């Protein structure tokens, strides 16, 4: 018969059943090797006109594993980075790769060489807009926004009936979409996560190192009832509202008190979840004063935990603290962090700092003094110990995702708009890059098999 997945909240409430299939890690499907290490890829050698710098920025999964293909200076020439794979005649292949502008924003992705009639299949892409400029060879091409400037480009092509050399390639282009140009020796294209697989649809990415070695497992492949691939994260009914705050991604709202500070343009910065919902928290120019923002007070039945995502701007030091309805802060609930190094400077016993990728950190602290109404307060520091200073009206930090919850530890973030409205559900967290854990906190899960008749 069939294996089904049932999901239950810890309280036993049914979330979903039978609606999808799930596997922890599929068998190897990616036909390429070194899919995150482009120093291992082949390139044109006459002239050898580009270089690869490895592990320079955060990849779409948050790890510092993305490479930069740099166009060298000198006479104009085509810079082709390619990987040969084992293929078969008259067979459909889907090639995909995550790419991001790195000085140049035009790029070609596709198949080529004798197995594809020595024709360029694929497309020329504009990474500034995430649009297709030209489709080549009658192939099928899709561009999917992966957040933070990354796009996953997928190309489908069918090999010929005589076989030959099977090649998947990436080619930086100039602003006119020409392959033949001289670079500046600095600019290029960021690349990560190449994949070639059988079929005509790109499935969740599976990273391969040397042949047969999976380095980025495609955990939790999800299929809808119709067999369509969903995201690599759970799509389940969110838990009941736990976040005691409102407008947790809209700090321009009046529920947040801005003391000698302001909020910049809203929804213009990529948040930790890749959406353009983060904002800049800006100090004002008041002489020798503190600069902070605090949430409205919320009633807690215990000692709550407060958290917020923060990213360095011009300022790199900040303090998170829990405050009571009297407005007084507890020294034991405050800690100072250096966002440039990801380190807690003071108060390490009272707070936690978790790397959320792309420069973001989640700060959290739990109250230790009993009260009724609590709030969280985030202050900008000029240095590790200077919190009262004259600002410049421009500098600040980036913030997103405030949370205050009746819990002794921080739990996955749940975004709230107006009271009672969930805007960012706390779906089960699923780590696909390191595999440290697959689910977090909000439901128990088990697999059962229906016995055959």
Order of alpha helices (4+ residues) and beta strands (2+ residues): beta-beta-beta-beta-beta-beta-beta-beta-beta-beta-beta-beta-beta-beta-beta-beta-beta-beta-beta-beta-beta-beta-beta-beta-beta-beta-beta-beta-beta-beta-beta-beta-beta-beta-beta-beta-beta
